[in-house]
């Protein structure tokens, strides 16, 4: 019976964009959304809020394998509550 030589587990470093980390909380997502919207509108004044939301939600999906918000409408509800209170 041959024993397999011990192989030390490999540790790999995963780098995550700071935006992604901030988007993990609801408040953080809203802040990143507002910053991104402002920056993107400087480049393209016609860009919509939904387009910015979709790109951020997609970015979140690529790291966590799930969307931060199920839809733009659910995000809008959260945004509206935040601006009211």
C-alpha positions in Angstrom: 0.0 0.0 0.0 1.5 3.3 -1.1 1.0 6.2 1.1 0.4 9.5 -0.7 2.9 12.1 0.3 1.5 15.0 2.4 0.8 18.0 0.3 0.6 21.2 2.2 -2.7 23.1 1.4 -2.2 26.0 -0.9 -3.3 29.4 0.2 -4.3 31.8 -2.5 -5.0 35.4 -2.1 -8.2 36.8 -3.6 -8.4 40.5 -4.3 -11.8 42.1 -4.1 -12.5 45.6 -5.4 -13.2 48.0 -2.5 -16.5 48.9 -4.2 -17.7 45.3 -3.9 -16.8 45.3 -0.2 -18.8 48.5 0.4 -21.7 47.1 -1.6 -22.1 44.3 0.8 -24.3 46.5 3.1 -27.4 48.2 1.9 -26.1 51.7 2.8 -22.8 50.9 1.1 -24.5 49.9 -2.1 -26.5 53.1 -2.1 -23.4 55.2 -1.5 -21.5 53.4 -4.3 -24.5 53.7 -6.6 -24.6 57.5 -6.1 -20.9 57.9 -6.5 -20.9 55.8 -9.7 -23.9 57.6 -11.1 -22.3 61.0 -10.6 -19.0 59.8 -12.2 -20.7 58.1 -15.1 -22.9 61.0 -15.9 -19.8 63.2 -16.2 -18.8 60.9 -19.1 -22.3 60.4 -20.4 -25.1 62.7 -19.2 -27.7 60.4 -20.7 -26.8 57.2 -18.7 -29.8 56.0 -16.7 -29.9 55.1 -13.1 -30.9 51.5 -14.1 -27.9 51.1 -16.3 -25.6 52.1 -13.4 -27.5 49.8 -11.1 -27.3 46.9 -13.5 -23.5 47.3 -13.9 -23.0 47.4 -10.1 -25.3 44.5 -9.5 -23.5 42.5 -12.2 -20.2 43.3 -10.6 -21.5 42.0 -7.2 -22.8 38.8 -8.9 -19.3 38.1 -10.4 -17.8 38.0 -6.9 -20.6 36.5 -4.8 -22.5 34.4 -7.4 -25.7 36.2 -6.5 -27.2 39.6 -7.1 -27.2 42.2 -4.3 -30.7 43.1 -5.3 -33.1 40.9 -7.2 -34.2 43.8 -9.4 -33.9 47.5 -10.1 -37.3 47.9 -8.6 -36.4 46.4 -5.3 -33.3 48.6 -5.2 -35.5 51.7 -6.0 -37.8 50.8 -3.0 -34.8 50.7 -0.7 -33.5 54.0 -2.2 -36.8 55.7 -1.8 -37.1 54.6 1.9 -33.6 55.9 2.6 -34.4 59.3 1.1 -37.6 59.6 3.1 -36.2 58.7 6.4 
